[in-house]
Amino acid sequence: MNINVVNQLNMFDETAANQLLLQLKKKPNSAIAFATGSTPIGMYKKLVAWFRNGDIDFSQIQAFNLDEFADLDIESPNSFFSFLKRNLYNSVNIEPSHIHPIKNTEASVKACSNYEKEINSHGGIDLAILGIGLNGHIGYNEPGSDFDSLTHLVQLSSQTIEANSNMFGSYEETPKLGITMGIRTIMNSRKILLMARGEEKAKIVHRALYGSISKDIPASILQLHSNMVVVLDRKAAKYLKETA
Ligand code: F6R
């Protein structure tokens, strides 16, 4: 585990974006799993800026969604697919045919197994970009998720629905179901970039990286990944010197 604690606020996004840059230099046709949420937005901005300067080329990548709402039209502005279009895909040179949204209009079991097939047909994920939920979720693998899971349908926890509800106006209007790459899908990625910023993430980051590996904290399994880079700001790294 390679933990980078970024002391300067403005360097967090650049440090994370640099991981993708390195990956694409090494393997231009990498398959990337992209997270949504507030954490990677600045990194995506940085990548768009680098693209506009001619410093990074996305033409060969295969772009996968880490997760998606299951009970929301993927063309809705609040879908994770729309988020990625808005924050990255529409502003860089990703081939439209290389973009792989989770097709949640298919029956969920079929959508999940088809997504796994699609990932495998591109040789598996080279780099999975992850944030971490306050309850330790990765993708939408909520506490209790099976470490052996592939892409699957999930009932979102009330904490996650609450956290999402600001986008939808109210808890009632917020989607309750997700489709997510499973923990095994994520762990099978050749490299993982885990990002967290802000004091509210400090406890869970510490627990996930140094606590016992347990299904209660899905991100704790990442301790077993042999090629993981963690990018944290100083606030999220607050408890890092102690053990859980
Ligand atoms: C989103 C995702 C989630 C988020 C997590 C942190 O695609 O997979 O696991 O990474 O909920 O969200 P933020 O970054 O908003 O704190």
Boltz pocket constraint, residues with backbone or C-beta under 6 A from the ligand:
constraints:
  - pocket:
      binder: B
      contacts: [[A, 34], [A, 35], [A, 36], [A, 37], [A, 38], [A, 39], [A, 40], [A, 66], [A, 67], [A, 80], [A, 130], [A, 131], [A, 132], [A, 133], [A, 134], [A, 137], [A, 138], [A, 139], [A, 140]]
      max_distance: 6.0
